Amino acid sequence: MSGSSSVTAMKKVVQQLRLEAGLNRVKISQAAADLKQFCLQNAQHDRLLTGVSSSTNPFRPQKVCSFL
């Protein structure tokens, strides 16, 4: 039984390797240039870079009203 399970496991490995070999690859330099361009194009929408206005921030500290 271990021989047939070993053959089945190897067939799965070969199938996975064939699938991976058929993928189109992108050079790292091209991927990095595309990522940089995407980040620069969308920087104005990034709240970590532009900040959040206090009027639209749902997590702003609540004002305390006290009468003395």
All heavy atoms as TSV, in Angstrom:
chain	resi	resn	atom	element	x	y	z
A	1	MET	N	N	0.807	-1.184	0.000
A	1	MET	CA	C	0.000	0.000	0.000
A	1	MET	C	C	0.855	1.256	0.000
A	1	MET	O	O	0.479	2.248	-0.584
A	1	MET	CB	C	-0.910	-0.007	1.231
A	1	MET	CG	C	-2.174	-0.739	1.023
A	1	MET	SD	S	-3.294	0.461	0.485
A	1	MET	CE	C	-4.841	0.055	0.896
A	2	SER	N	N	1.990	1.225	0.680
A	2	SER	CA	C	2.819	2.416	0.757
A	2	SER	C	C	3.409	2.763	-0.610
A	2	SER	O	O	3.660	3.915	-0.896
A	2	SER	CB	C	3.932	2.232	1.783
A	2	SER	OG	O	4.837	1.229	1.348
A	3	GLY	N	N	3.614	1.750	-1.458
A	3	GLY	CA	C	4.143	2.005	-2.799
A	3	GLY	C	C	3.151	2.761	-3.662
A	3	GLY	O	O	3.519	3.676	-4.389
A	4	SER	N	N	1.871	2.391	-3.594
A	4	SER	CA	C	0.865	3.070	-4.399
A	4	SER	C	C	0.597	4.481	-3.873
A	4	SER	O	O	0.347	5.403	-4.649
A	4	SER	CB	C	-0.435	2.274	-4.441
A	4	SER	OG	O	-0.999	2.180	-3.149
A	5	SER	N	N	0.660	4.661	-2.549
A	5	SER	CA	C	0.459	6.001	-1.997
A	5	SER	C	C	1.636	6.905	-2.349
A	5	SER	O	O	1.478	8.106	-2.550
A	5	SER	CB	C	0.246	5.944	-0.494
A	5	SER	OG	O	1.399	5.456	0.153
A	6	SER	N	N	2.821	6.300	-2.419
A	6	SER	CA	C	4.008	7.063	-2.809
A	6	SER	C	C	3.900	7.512	-4.266
A	6	SER	O	O	4.254	8.649	-4.603
A	6	SER	CB	C	5.260	6.220	-2.612
A	6	SER	OG	O	6.394	6.912	-3.075
A	7	VAL	N	N	3.410	6.642	-5.131
A	7	VAL	CA	C	3.229	6.988	-6.545
A	7	VAL	C	C	2.190	8.091	-6.683
A	7	VAL	O	O	2.362	9.054	-7.448
A	7	VAL	CB	C	2.825	5.735	-7.357
A	7	VAL	CG1	C	2.418	6.120	-8.760
A	7	VAL	CG2	C	3.963	4.734	-7.377
A	8	THR	N	N	1.106	7.999	-5.922
A	8	THR	CA	C	0.063	9.021	-5.964
A	8	THR	C	C	0.601	10.364	-5.493
A	8	THR	O	O	0.323	11.407	-6.090
A	8	THR	CB	C	-1.129	8.602	-5.082
A	8	THR	OG1	O	-1.593	7.325	-5.503
A	8	THR	CG2	C	-2.247	9.601	-5.161
A	9	ALA	N	N	1.394	10.354	-4.433
A	9	ALA	CA	C	1.981	11.588	-3.919
A	9	ALA	C	C	2.925	12.211	-4.943
A	9	ALA	O	O	2.921	13.430	-5.145
A	9	ALA	CB	C	2.715	11.316	-2.610
A	10	MET	N	N	3.716	11.371	-5.608
A	10	MET	CA	C	4.649	11.883	-6.619
A	10	MET	C	C	3.900	12.442	-7.829
A	10	MET	O	O	4.316	13.424	-8.430
A	10	MET	CB	C	5.623	10.786	-7.039
A	10	MET	CG	C	6.570	10.361	-5.933
A	10	MET	SD	S	7.493	11.731	-5.206
A	10	MET	CE	C	8.558	12.145	-6.542
A	11	LYS	N	N	2.762	11.826	-8.195
A	11	LYS	CA	C	1.959	12.348	-9.303
A	11	LYS	C	C	1.423	13.735	-8.961
A	11	LYS	O	O	1.401	14.626	-9.807
A	11	LYS	CB	C	0.803	11.397	-9.625
A	11	LYS	CG	C	1.221	10.160	-10.379
A	11	LYS	CD	C	0.023	9.296	-10.724
A	11	LYS	CE	C	0.457	8.060	-11.489
A	11	LYS	NZ	N	-0.678	7.210	-11.870
A	12	LYS	N	N	1.026	13.926	-7.706
A	12	LYS	CA	C	0.546	15.239	-7.272
A	12	LYS	C	C	1.662	16.271	-7.326
A	12	LYS	O	O	1.451	17.410	-7.720
A	12	LYS	CB	C	-0.033	15.160	-5.861
A	12	LYS	CG	C	-1.364	14.458	-5.797
A	12	LYS	CD	C	-1.912	14.458	-4.385
A	12	LYS	CE	C	-3.246	13.728	-4.318
A	12	LYS	NZ	N	-3.799	13.719	-2.959
A	13	VAL	N	N	2.867	15.856	-6.936
A	13	VAL	CA	C	4.015	16.761	-6.982
A	13	VAL	C	C	4.319	17.153	-8.416
A	13	VAL	O	O	4.551	18.326	-8.729
A	13	VAL	CB	C	5.251	16.119	-6.304
A	13	VAL	CG1	C	6.502	16.932	-6.569
A	13	VAL	CG2	C	5.013	15.966	-4.813
A	14	VAL	N	N	4.316	16.187	-9.309
A	14	VAL	CA	C	4.595	16.456	-10.722
A	14	VAL	C	C	3.526	17.375	-11.308
A	14	VAL	O	O	3.835	18.322	-12.044
A	14	VAL	CB	C	4.701	15.142	-11.529
A	14	VAL	CG1	C	4.729	15.400	-13.023
A	14	VAL	CG2	C	5.934	14.359	-11.100
A	15	GLN	N	N	2.279	17.140	-10.961
A	15	GLN	CA	C	1.193	17.993	-11.458
A	15	GLN	C	C	1.377	19.429	-10.963
A	15	GLN	O	O	1.207	20.381	-11.728
A	15	GLN	CB	C	-0.152	17.432	-10.978
A	15	GLN	CG	C	-1.341	18.212	-11.481
A	15	GLN	CD	C	-2.647	17.638	-10.956
A	15	GLN	OE1	O	-2.663	16.812	-10.050
A	15	GLN	NE2	N	-3.739	18.088	-11.534
A	16	GLN	N	N	1.747	19.598	-9.699
A	16	GLN	CA	C	1.971	20.934	-9.151
A	16	GLN	C	C	3.155	21.617	-9.827
A	16	GLN	O	O	3.100	22.809	-10.149
A	16	GLN	CB	C	2.198	20.856	-7.636
A	16	GLN	CG	C	2.421	22.190	-6.972
A	16	GLN	CD	C	1.213	23.096	-7.052
A	16	GLN	OE1	O	0.078	22.645	-7.049
A	16	GLN	NE2	N	1.452	24.394	-7.130
A	17	LEU	N	N	4.212	20.892	-10.067
A	17	LEU	CA	C	5.386	21.462	-10.732
A	17	LEU	C	C	5.069	21.884	-12.164
A	17	LEU	O	O	5.539	22.924	-12.633
A	17	LEU	CB	C	6.546	20.465	-10.714
A	17	LEU	CG	C	7.190	20.233	-9.337
A	17	LEU	CD1	C	8.206	19.102	-9.423
A	17	LEU	CD2	C	7.835	21.510	-8.829
A	18	ARG	N	N	4.270	21.101	-12.860
A	18	ARG	CA	C	3.868	21.471	-14.225
A	18	ARG	C	C	3.019	22.737	-14.207
A	18	ARG	O	O	3.171	23.604	-15.067
A	18	ARG	CB	C	3.097	20.329	-14.875
A	18	ARG	CG	C	3.982	19.196	-15.307
A	18	ARG	CD	C	3.203	18.125	-16.037
A	18	ARG	NE	N	4.107	17.060	-16.467
A	18	ARG	CZ	C	3.742	15.832	-16.728
A	18	ARG	NH1	N	2.476	15.487	-16.614
A	18	ARG	NH2	N	4.624	14.933	-17.106
A	19	LEU	N	N	2.140	22.838	-13.211
A	19	LEU	CA	C	1.312	24.034	-13.080
A	19	LEU	C	C	2.185	25.263	-12.830
A	19	LEU	O	O	2.004	26.307	-13.461
A	19	LEU	CB	C	0.316	23.849	-11.925
A	19	LEU	CG	C	-0.583	25.029	-11.622
A	19	LEU	CD1	C	-1.595	25.232	-12.742
A	19	LEU	CD2	C	-1.280	24.830	-10.301
A	20	GLU	N	N	3.137	25.150	-11.933
A	20	GLU	CA	C	4.019	26.268	-11.606
A	20	GLU	C	C	4.931	26.623	-12.783
A	20	GLU	O	O	5.255	27.795	-12.989
A	20	GLU	CB	C	4.858	25.938	-10.380
A	20	GLU	CG	C	4.039	25.881	-9.110
A	20	GLU	CD	C	4.851	25.475	-7.898
A	20	GLU	OE1	O	6.097	25.439	-7.984
A	20	GLU	OE2	O	4.239	25.190	-6.855
A	21	ALA	N	N	5.349	25.645	-13.550
A	21	ALA	CA	C	6.213	25.906	-14.699
A	21	ALA	C	C	5.469	26.651	-15.797
A	21	ALA	O	O	6.071	27.397	-16.570
A	21	ALA	CB	C	6.782	24.603	-15.245
A	22	GLY	N	N	4.154	26.500	-15.848
A	22	GLY	CA	C	3.365	27.159	-16.883
A	22	GLY	C	C	2.992	28.602	-16.564
A	22	GLY	O	O	2.432	29.297	-17.406
A	23	LEU	N	N	3.304	29.066	-15.361
A	23	LEU	CA	C	2.967	30.444	-14.983
A	23	LEU	C	C	3.880	31.439	-15.685
A	23	LEU	O	O	5.073	31.188	-15.866
A	23	LEU	CB	C	3.101	30.618	-13.473
A	23	LEU	CG	C	2.111	29.862	-12.607
A	23	LEU	CD1	C	2.441	30.074	-11.132
A	23	LEU	CD2	C	0.700	30.308	-12.889
A	24	ASN	N	N	3.311	32.582	-16.043
A	24	ASN	CA	C	4.124	33.660	-16.612
A	24	ASN	C	C	4.846	34.374	-15.484
A	24	ASN	O	O	4.235	34.753	-14.488
A	24	ASN	CB	C	3.249	34.645	-17.383
A	24	ASN	CG	C	2.702	34.049	-18.650
A	24	ASN	OD1	O	3.294	33.152	-19.221
A	24	ASN	ND2	N	1.557	34.546	-19.077
A	25	ARG	N	N	6.129	34.577	-15.642
A	25	ARG	CA	C	6.949	35.217	-14.612
A	25	ARG	C	C	7.195	36.673	-14.995
A	25	ARG	O	O	7.278	37.022	-16.160
A	25	ARG	CB	C	8.293	34.504	-14.472
A	25	ARG	CG	C	8.196	33.021	-14.221
A	25	ARG	CD	C	7.750	32.742	-12.832
A	25	ARG	NE	N	7.615	31.289	-12.637
A	25	ARG	CZ	C	7.596	30.730	-11.465
A	25	ARG	NH1	N	7.702	31.449	-10.395
A	25	ARG	NH2	N	7.453	29.432	-11.367
A	26	VAL	N	N	7.300	37.514	-13.978
A	26	VAL	CA	C	7.616	38.926	-14.170
A	26	VAL	C	C	8.944	39.182	-13.478
A	26	VAL	O	O	9.168	38.731	-12.351
A	26	VAL	CB	C	6.508	39.815	-13.546
A	26	VAL	CG1	C	6.859	41.273	-13.679
A	26	VAL	CG2	C	5.170	39.526	-14.193
A	27	LYS	N	N	9.815	39.913	-14.145
A	27	LYS	CA	C	11.103	40.227	-13.540
A	27	LYS	C	C	10.883	41.106	-12.314
A	27	LYS	O	O	9.958	41.928	-12.269
A	27	LYS	CB	C	11.998	40.955	-14.531
A	27	LYS	CG	C	12.462	40.071	-15.667
A	27	LYS	CD	C	13.452	40.807	-16.545
A	27	LYS	CE	C	13.945	39.893	-17.646
A	27	LYS	NZ	N	14.952	40.548	-18.481
A	28	ILE	N	N	11.737	40.935	-11.319
A	28	ILE	CA	C	11.608	41.692	-10.080
A	28	ILE	C	C	11.735	43.185	-10.339
A	28	ILE	O	O	11.009	43.992	-9.748
A	28	ILE	CB	C	12.649	41.218	-9.046
A	28	ILE	CG1	C	12.304	39.814	-8.603
A	28	ILE	CG2	C	12.718	42.163	-7.863
A	28	ILE	CD1	C	13.267	39.209	-7.626
A	29	SER	N	N	12.612	43.582	-11.237
A	29	SER	CA	C	12.774	44.999	-11.527
A	29	SER	C	C	11.488	45.582	-12.112
A	29	SER	O	O	11.095	46.706	-11.776
A	29	SER	CB	C	13.947	45.223	-12.486
A	29	SER	OG	O	13.737	44.488	-13.681
A	30	GLN	N	N	10.807	44.830	-12.958
A	30	GLN	CA	C	9.544	45.300	-13.537
A	30	GLN	C	C	8.448	45.334	-12.476
A	30	GLN	O	O	7.662	46.282	-12.416
A	30	GLN	CB	C	9.116	44.398	-14.698
A	30	GLN	CG	C	7.839	44.845	-15.375
A	30	GLN	CD	C	7.935	46.232	-15.991
A	30	GLN	OE1	O	8.940	46.562	-16.603
A	30	GLN	NE2	N	6.920	47.039	-15.808
A	31	ALA	N	N	8.398	44.325	-11.628
A	31	ALA	CA	C	7.394	44.296	-10.561
A	31	ALA	C	C	7.608	45.454	-9.590
A	31	ALA	O	O	6.643	46.089	-9.146
A	31	ALA	CB	C	7.446	42.967	-9.821
A	32	ALA	N	N	8.859	45.753	-9.261
A	32	ALA	CA	C	9.158	46.859	-8.358
A	32	ALA	C	C	8.777	48.198	-8.992
A	32	ALA	O	O	8.224	49.074	-8.317
A	32	ALA	CB	C	10.634	46.857	-7.988
A	33	ALA	N	N	9.035	48.358	-10.278
A	33	ALA	CA	C	8.665	49.599	-10.962
A	33	ALA	C	C	7.143	49.758	-11.007
A	33	ALA	O	O	6.623	50.858	-10.776
A	33	ALA	CB	C	9.245	49.605	-12.374
A	34	ASP	N	N	6.436	48.678	-11.260
A	34	ASP	CA	C	4.968	48.726	-11.274
A	34	ASP	C	C	4.420	49.062	-9.895
A	34	ASP	O	O	3.484	49.858	-9.761
A	34	ASP	CB	C	4.390	47.395	-11.750
A	34	ASP	CG	C	4.657	47.124	-13.219
A	34	ASP	OD1	O	5.047	48.066	-13.943
A	34	ASP	OD2	O	4.485	45.961	-13.640
A	35	LEU	N	N	4.997	48.470	-8.859
A	35	LEU	CA	C	4.551	48.736	-7.495
A	35	LEU	C	C	4.811	50.185	-7.102
A	35	LEU	O	O	3.957	50.844	-6.497
A	35	LEU	CB	C	5.254	47.792	-6.523
A	35	LEU	CG	C	4.883	47.920	-5.051
A	35	LEU	CD1	C	3.391	47.685	-4.847
A	35	LEU	CD2	C	5.695	46.954	-4.218
A	36	LYS	N	N	5.961	50.708	-7.470
A	36	LYS	CA	C	6.288	52.110	-7.176
A	36	LYS	C	C	5.317	53.044	-7.883
A	36	LYS	O	O	4.802	53.991	-7.283
A	36	LYS	CB	C	7.719	52.406	-7.609
A	36	LYS	CG	C	8.149	53.821	-7.341
A	36	LYS	CD	C	9.576	54.061	-7.789
A	36	LYS	CE	C	9.966	55.500	-7.611
A	36	LYS	NZ	N	11.325	55.765	-8.116
A	37	GLN	N	N	5.025	52.760	-9.138
A	37	GLN	CA	C	4.087	53.579	-9.898
A	37	GLN	C	C	2.691	53.527	-9.280
A	37	GLN	O	O	2.028	54.553	-9.137
A	37	GLN	CB	C	4.032	53.107	-11.353
A	37	GLN	CG	C	3.100	53.918	-12.221
A	37	GLN	CD	C	3.034	53.376	-13.635
A	37	GLN	OE1	O	3.629	52.355	-13.951
A	37	GLN	NE2	N	2.315	54.062	-14.495
A	38	PHE	N	N	2.246	52.362	-8.867
A	38	PHE	CA	C	0.942	52.217	-8.228
A	38	PHE	C	C	0.876	53.024	-6.932
A	38	PHE	O	O	-0.113	53.714	-6.665
A	38	PHE	CB	C	0.659	50.743	-7.949
A	38	PHE	CG	C	-0.614	50.508	-7.193
A	38	PHE	CD1	C	-1.834	50.482	-7.856
A	38	PHE	CD2	C	-0.602	50.321	-5.820
A	38	PHE	CE1	C	-3.019	50.273	-7.164
A	38	PHE	CE2	C	-1.775	50.111	-5.119
A	38	PHE	CZ	C	-2.986	50.089	-5.794
A	39	CYS	N	N	1.934	52.935	-6.126
A	39	CYS	CA	C	1.956	53.668	-4.856
A	39	CYS	C	C	1.925	55.170	-5.081
A	39	CYS	O	O	1.223	55.896	-4.375
A	39	CYS	CB	C	3.189	53.278	-4.046
A	39	CYS	SG	S	3.124	51.596	-3.410
A	40	LEU	N	N	2.674	55.651	-6.057
A	40	LEU	CA	C	2.687	57.084	-6.340
A	40	LEU	C	C	1.346	57.557	-6.884
A	40	LEU	O	O	0.888	58.663	-6.557
A	40	LEU	CB	C	3.815	57.423	-7.318
A	40	LEU	CG	C	5.231	57.255	-6.759
A	40	LEU	CD1	C	6.263	57.475	-7.864
A	40	LEU	CD2	C	5.472	58.211	-5.596
A	41	GLN	N	N	0.682	56.754	-7.693
A	41	GLN	CA	C	-0.606	57.134	-8.252
A	41	GLN	C	C	-1.696	57.183	-7.190
A	41	GLN	O	O	-2.628	57.973	-7.290
A	41	GLN	CB	C	-1.030	56.153	-9.349
A	41	GLN	CG	C	-0.279	56.298	-10.639
A	41	GLN	CD	C	-0.678	55.236	-11.651
A	41	GLN	OE1	O	-1.342	54.258	-11.316
A	41	GLN	NE2	N	-0.256	55.421	-12.892
A	42	ASN	N	N	-1.597	56.347	-6.164
A	42	ASN	CA	C	-2.649	56.248	-5.167
A	42	ASN	C	C	-2.280	56.879	-3.830
A	42	ASN	O	O	-3.003	56.697	-2.846
A	42	ASN	CB	C	-3.031	54.783	-4.964
A	42	ASN	CG	C	-3.645	54.205	-6.215
A	42	ASN	OD1	O	-4.676	54.662	-6.675
A	42	ASN	ND2	N	-2.986	53.217	-6.792
A	43	ALA	N	N	-1.190	57.621	-3.780
A	43	ALA	CA	C	-0.743	58.211	-2.519
A	43	ALA	C	C	-1.756	59.214	-1.974
A	43	ALA	O	O	-1.930	59.324	-0.755
A	43	ALA	CB	C	0.617	58.888	-2.710
A	44	GLN	N	N	-2.453	59.934	-2.829
A	44	GLN	CA	C	-3.393	60.940	-2.346
A	44	GLN	C	C	-4.610	60.316	-1.662
A	44	GLN	O	O	-5.311	60.992	-0.923
A	44	GLN	CB	C	-3.847	61.874	-3.479
A	44	GLN	CG	C	-4.708	61.217	-4.531
A	44	GLN	CD	C	-3.910	60.589	-5.663
A	44	GLN	OE1	O	-2.699	60.449	-5.585
A	44	GLN	NE2	N	-4.596	60.213	-6.720
A	45	HIS	N	N	-4.859	59.039	-1.872
A	45	HIS	CA	C	-5.992	58.357	-1.242
A	45	HIS	C	C	-5.585	57.569	0.000
A	45	HIS	O	O	-6.440	56.979	0.655
A	45	HIS	CB	C	-6.659	57.395	-2.233
A	45	HIS	CG	C	-7.111	58.054	-3.489
A	45	HIS	ND1	N	-8.097	59.009	-3.517
A	45	HIS	CD2	C	-6.705	57.906	-4.764
A	45	HIS	CE1	C	-8.282	59.421	-4.766
A	45	HIS	NE2	N	-7.443	58.757	-5.538
A	46	ASP	N	N	-4.307	57.550	0.314
A	46	ASP	CA	C	-3.804	56.768	1.446
A	46	ASP	C	C	-3.928	57.582	2.729
A	46	ASP	O	O	-3.266	58.593	2.905
A	46	ASP	CB	C	-2.352	56.370	1.201
A	46	ASP	CG	C	-1.839	55.359	2.203
A	46	ASP	OD1	O	-2.474	55.175	3.262
A	46	ASP	OD2	O	-0.787	54.749	1.931
A	47	ARG	N	N	-4.778	57.127	3.632
A	47	ARG	CA	C	-5.018	57.864	4.876
A	47	ARG	C	C	-3.813	57.829	5.808
A	47	ARG	O	O	-3.688	58.681	6.681
A	47	ARG	CB	C	-6.244	57.323	5.602
A	47	ARG	CG	C	-7.500	57.543	4.831
A	47	ARG	CD	C	-7.751	59.034	4.685
A	47	ARG	NE	N	-8.880	59.261	3.806
A	47	ARG	CZ	C	-9.014	60.325	3.044
A	47	ARG	NH1	N	-8.095	61.256	3.030
A	47	ARG	NH2	N	-10.055	60.462	2.272
A	48	LEU	N	N	-2.922	56.867	5.651
A	48	LEU	CA	C	-1.717	56.852	6.473
A	48	LEU	C	C	-0.759	57.962	6.055
A	48	LEU	O	O	0.027	58.447	6.873
A	48	LEU	CB	C	-1.021	55.493	6.373
A	48	LEU	CG	C	-1.788	54.319	6.987
A	48	LEU	CD1	C	-1.044	53.025	6.700
A	48	LEU	CD2	C	-1.990	54.511	8.467
A	49	LEU	N	N	-0.819	58.382	4.799
A	49	LEU	CA	C	0.042	59.454	4.321
A	49	LEU	C	C	-0.611	60.824	4.455
A	49	LEU	O	O	0.054	61.802	4.801
A	49	LEU	CB	C	0.405	59.223	2.841
A	49	LEU	CG	C	1.214	57.970	2.534
A	49	LEU	CD1	C	1.397	57.807	1.044
A	49	LEU	CD2	C	2.553	58.018	3.241
A	50	THR	N	N	-1.901	60.914	4.174
A	50	THR	CA	C	-2.572	62.214	4.159
A	50	THR	C	C	-3.245	62.551	5.478
A	50	THR	O	O	-3.543	63.716	5.733
A	50	THR	CB	C	-3.642	62.260	3.050
A	50	THR	OG1	O	-4.621	61.255	3.297
A	50	THR	CG2	C	-3.013	62.037	1.693
A	51	GLY	N	N	-3.511	61.579	6.304
A	51	GLY	CA	C	-4.182	61.827	7.571
A	51	GLY	C	C	-5.695	61.842	7.401
A	51	GLY	O	O	-6.222	61.819	6.302
A	52	VAL	N	N	-6.377	61.907	8.531
A	52	VAL	CA	C	-7.832	61.911	8.536
A	52	VAL	C	C	-8.279	63.214	9.185
A	52	VAL	O	O	-7.768	63.597	10.238
A	52	VAL	CB	C	-8.381	60.710	9.340
A	52	VAL	CG1	C	-9.892	60.738	9.401
A	52	VAL	CG2	C	-7.895	59.408	8.740
A	53	SER	N	N	-9.217	63.894	8.559
A	53	SER	CA	C	-9.697	65.141	9.147
A	53	SER	C	C	-10.445	64.841	10.437
A	53	SER	O	O	-11.083	63.793	10.583
A	53	SER	CB	C	-10.604	65.885	8.165
A	53	SER	OG	O	-11.778	65.163	7.951
A	54	SER	N	N	-10.382	65.748	11.379
A	54	SER	CA	C	-11.002	65.493	12.678
A	54	SER	C	C	-12.521	65.433	12.589
A	54	SER	O	O	-13.165	64.797	13.407
A	54	SER	CB	C	-10.580	66.574	13.674
A	54	SER	OG	O	-11.004	67.841	13.220
A	55	SER	N	N	-13.102	66.056	11.577
A	55	SER	CA	C	-14.561	66.023	11.464
A	55	SER	C	C	-15.074	64.676	10.962
A	55	SER	O	O	-16.191	64.291	11.263
A	55	SER	CB	C	-15.037	67.134	10.525
A	55	SER	OG	O	-14.525	66.922	9.218
A	56	THR	N	N	-14.272	63.941	10.217
A	56	THR	CA	C	-14.707	62.644	9.695
A	56	THR	C	C	-14.105	61.462	10.440
A	56	THR	O	O	-14.383	60.323	10.100
A	56	THR	CB	C	-14.336	62.507	8.207
A	56	THR	OG1	O	-12.914	62.603	8.076
A	56	THR	CG2	C	-15.027	63.571	7.373
A	57	ASN	N	N	-13.300	61.733	11.465
A	57	ASN	CA	C	-12.645	60.663	12.214
A	57	ASN	C	C	-13.604	60.095	13.258
A	57	ASN	O	O	-13.950	60.759	14.229
A	57	ASN	CB	C	-11.391	61.204	12.898
A	57	ASN	CG	C	-10.603	60.115	13.581
A	57	ASN	OD1	O	-10.986	58.952	13.559
A	57	ASN	ND2	N	-9.488	60.493	14.191
A	58	PRO	N	N	-14.051	58.845	13.102
A	58	PRO	CA	C	-14.983	58.275	14.086
A	58	PRO	C	C	-14.297	57.920	15.402
A	58	PRO	O	O	-14.961	57.667	16.403
A	58	PRO	CB	C	-15.506	57.020	13.391
A	58	PRO	CG	C	-14.433	56.640	12.451
A	58	PRO	CD	C	-13.784	57.926	12.009
A	59	PHE	N	N	-12.983	57.931	15.456
A	59	PHE	CA	C	-12.242	57.553	16.654
A	59	PHE	C	C	-11.681	58.754	17.405
A	59	PHE	O	O	-10.851	58.606	18.280
A	59	PHE	CB	C	-11.113	56.590	16.287
A	59	PHE	CG	C	-11.601	55.350	15.602
A	59	PHE	CD1	C	-11.411	55.175	14.249
A	59	PHE	CD2	C	-12.273	54.368	16.307
A	59	PHE	CE1	C	-11.873	54.033	13.607
A	59	PHE	CE2	C	-12.738	53.229	15.679
A	59	PHE	CZ	C	-12.535	53.061	14.337
A	60	ARG	N	N	-12.119	59.944	17.069
A	60	ARG	CA	C	-11.619	61.146	17.750
A	60	ARG	C	C	-12.097	61.124	19.199
A	60	ARG	O	O	-13.154	60.580	19.514
A	60	ARG	CB	C	-12.081	62.398	17.029
A	60	ARG	CG	C	-13.556	62.652	17.122
A	60	ARG	CD	C	-13.956	63.905	16.343
A	60	ARG	NE	N	-15.383	64.095	16.393
A	60	ARG	CZ	C	-16.254	63.577	15.528
A	60	ARG	NH1	N	-15.814	62.857	14.521
A	60	ARG	NH2	N	-17.550	63.782	15.648
A	61	PRO	N	N	-11.340	61.737	20.088
A	61	PRO	CA	C	-11.761	61.778	21.492
A	61	PRO	C	C	-13.053	62.573	21.639
A	61	PRO	O	O	-13.226	63.623	21.006
A	61	PRO	CB	C	-10.612	62.490	22.201
A	61	PRO	CG	C	-9.499	62.548	21.233
A	61	PRO	CD	C	-10.049	62.328	19.883
A	62	GLN	N	N	-13.940	62.067	22.433
A	62	GLN	CA	C	-15.205	62.738	22.667
A	62	GLN	C	C	-14.997	63.940	23.578
A	62	GLN	O	O	-14.209	63.885	24.518
A	62	GLN	CB	C	-16.222	61.777	23.291
A	62	GLN	CG	C	-16.554	60.588	22.425
A	62	GLN	CD	C	-17.265	60.985	21.136
A	62	GLN	OE1	O	-18.057	61.921	21.131
A	62	GLN	NE2	N	-16.962	60.300	20.059
A	63	LYS	N	N	-15.688	65.022	23.290
A	63	LYS	CA	C	-15.617	66.212	24.129
A	63	LYS	C	C	-16.445	65.978	25.385
A	63	LYS	O	O	-17.538	65.432	25.318
A	63	LYS	CB	C	-16.110	67.427	23.364
A	63	LYS	CG	C	-15.246	67.781	22.170
A	63	LYS	CD	C	-15.761	69.001	21.466
A	63	LYS	CE	C	-14.872	69.318	20.286
A	63	LYS	NZ	N	-15.338	70.468	19.531
A	64	VAL	N	N	-15.913	66.404	26.478
A	64	VAL	CA	C	-16.607	66.253	27.742
A	64	VAL	C	C	-17.287	67.572	28.075
A	64	VAL	O	O	-16.681	68.639	28.031
A	64	VAL	CB	C	-15.629	65.846	28.855
A	64	VAL	CG1	C	-16.347	65.737	30.189
A	64	VAL	CG2	C	-14.930	64.550	28.500
A	65	CYS	N	N	-18.534	67.487	28.437
A	65	CYS	CA	C	-19.286	68.678	28.803
A	65	CYS	C	C	-19.545	68.617	30.306
A	65	CYS	O	O	-20.157	67.669	30.805
A	65	CYS	CB	C	-20.596	68.720	28.030
A	65	CYS	SG	S	-21.579	70.169	28.400
A	66	SER	N	N	-19.063	69.604	30.998
A	66	SER	CA	C	-19.290	69.616	32.441
A	66	SER	C	C	-19.789	70.995	32.863
A	66	SER	O	O	-19.312	72.018	32.382
A	66	SER	CB	C	-18.018	69.245	33.195
A	66	SER	OG	O	-17.023	70.199	32.915
A	67	PHE	N	N	-20.747	70.987	33.735
A	67	PHE	CA	C	-21.305	72.229	34.259
A	67	PHE	C	C	-20.889	72.362	35.718
A	67	PHE	O	O	-21.069	71.451	36.508
A	67	PHE	CB	C	-22.834	72.221	34.177
A	67	PHE	CG	C	-23.345	72.270	32.769
A	67	PHE	CD1	C	-23.784	71.124	32.139
A	67	PHE	CD2	C	-23.384	73.480	32.085
A	67	PHE	CE1	C	-24.249	71.162	30.847
A	67	PHE	CE2	C	-23.859	73.526	30.801
A	67	PHE	CZ	C	-24.302	72.374	30.161
A	68	LEU	N	N	-20.345	73.495	36.034
A	68	LEU	CA	C	-19.968	73.733	37.427
A	68	LEU	C	C	-20.652	74.952	37.954
A	68	LEU	O	O	-20.912	75.917	37.450
A	68	LEU	CB	C	-18.460	73.882	37.573
A	68	LEU	CG	C	-17.668	72.610	37.341
A	68	LEU	CD1	C	-16.188	72.917	37.425
A	68	LEU	CD2	C	-18.043	71.534	38.335
